[in-house]
């Protein structure tokens, strides 16, 4: 078990480095392709250790380890000031497990239960002329859309058998009809994407890597790419990238100075960092839409297969 | 087209740099961790470099076993461990493994010859030592046997892809 955990972290780290370089060298900008590359980092370490052991049961033998490109045991057994590095490794994995539990698992479970309970005071968008008028221009199958009486800017969708989109009155007040259409088109894209079981399977498998800090970061990156994929789908439905960019600016982007020295305590620093990284991500999406670099055609399979092959071969010699 | 080709070259260079970095990182702990497990060319080198006085080597080998050992691995820290692998002269696969390890350490070297099923286990008097002899089956239903005993500060373990007759002769030849 220890070998599986240590090697899966190492394999994902090497996969992440190779994937990152591949994306940069080949200038891959299509979020669909980028997400596919991210999935290597998330899924590969789940199967790598046992897969390699099946191919070569002697992979754990000393003779193999001594000829390996990298053997993590050499580092884990090292001691500095009587503190084994292995302990530091365990601490990092424990920290990752806590972050995963509190920042991913609990919010998802909470969202699932809240969605089932439908604890909102909502009314159908058909009864709300600004929305029903705006949606008339969107020529796709639309899920049920509801309005929530709330002054905050809220927009989200629920999946499952009866998917639905929820908008708050506060949001409707600040968006014009074109912007409402693009916002809803983006949510429709999320609902369409979530109908594909592959994404659900990826998430379930990702849970198995709860301890892996590389997978934690890469999964967040894949989620960010998912937003860009949905942006592209929304643009293909509305043909109005600039309107979606403006909607994003109104909804999520807040201009604030980021200065870590001004933040008094660690909690504030953490919040500022999260806000800062959120703003950067939103800004990237806005710039992408404004520059018209929307694609979403997929492809690049040869580069993908080459990258995957390199990862598989190198990690075979990483024990 | 040319740019695409160059990008493949850049990717190749990146991979080369990554492998080199990993190799350097793999070597680095050996600087801090002298006496860690590594491969040796011969038994004499093990004796000299790790300052191990007594290395138990058989003086008898059946003709089927190739001398010298195909691989020798040894470490001095955190405990002494010497592993010698011998190949079958005809087939070329590892057929005998002898390990000499500080008694009490939890070191098992059984990846290459793993006894999957033990058919019989007896205490065997080996030149005055109380040895444990096991007879069983390894991968591909090959008969294999293992003998282990305490010799001074060490635990000696010999496992061989054969019936116990040859193994007992080999074990006896290790003791003076």
Interface residues (C-beta under 8 A of the other chain):
Chain A: X14 X17 X18 X21 X22 X25 X26 X27 X57 X58 X60 X61 X62 X63 X66 X67 X68 X69 X70 X71 X74 X75 X77 X78 X306 X310 X314 X318
Chain B: X7 X10 X11 X14 X15 X18 X19 X22 X23 X25 X26 X29 X30 X32 X33 X36 X37 X38 X39 X71 X73 X78 X83 X85 X109 X111 X112
